[in-house]
């Protein structure tokens, strides 16, 4: 496992494209979060804005880059035929799966943590000047606050799980373009469908099972009791999607010819 993990880390870091994509996760998360924060105001007490969730808005964009990194980690190997070399060097194919997942999870954790906690720092700096003050019912954003910490840690874990979801789907379909399309479809199709369906019960069900809608509920710090699904339960839904994809991908990696 150590040898396989070192090999996956070497392949990841020596591809300059991956380095730029991981940097893109951080930059986009920070940039989009900052843009949203600077365009939101709270001009009176009880304005109803969730300051923490606003600061973490960039995660919605950062997840797309995370998914691309995950898919290319497998798709590029299938596209170039290098996967045959990988399984020849590491005959235990589940070891290949676990090492890829571990390396991907680690780098996503680091990039996600920088982007998420950096976004909170931006929000803490900018929001008081936009009306998010104690006079309007808001304290400065701080990881010392349990709700803010839950939103931040949950957002980082969400990005890791989206990466694992992308990895699993790429192992199943063995095509980068197809896998990226499927992952983005899973993330964004459900929210669009929710807007089309008029039945409130079906809307609530879709919000509870949709990976992005359910997973990003972990960012909510105001009106949590009104959410279709609880913050940690929502993150659990994403985990089920991710580990389900990895399980199917692992079975197919073991049973079919590379």
Secondary structure, DSSP 8 states (H G I E B T S, - for coil): -HHHHHHHHHHHHH-HHHHHHHHHHHHHHHHHHHHHHHT----STT----HHHHHTTTHHHHHHHHHHHHHHHHHHHHHHTHHHHHHHHS--HHHHHHHHHHHHHHHHHHHHHHHHHHHHHHHHHHGGGGT-SGGGT-----TTSHHHHHHHHHHHHHHHHHHHHHHHHHHHH--HHHHHHHHHHHHHHHHHHHHH---HHHHHHHHHH-HHHHHGGGG--SSGGGSSS-HHHHHHHHHHHHHHHHHHHHHHHHHS--
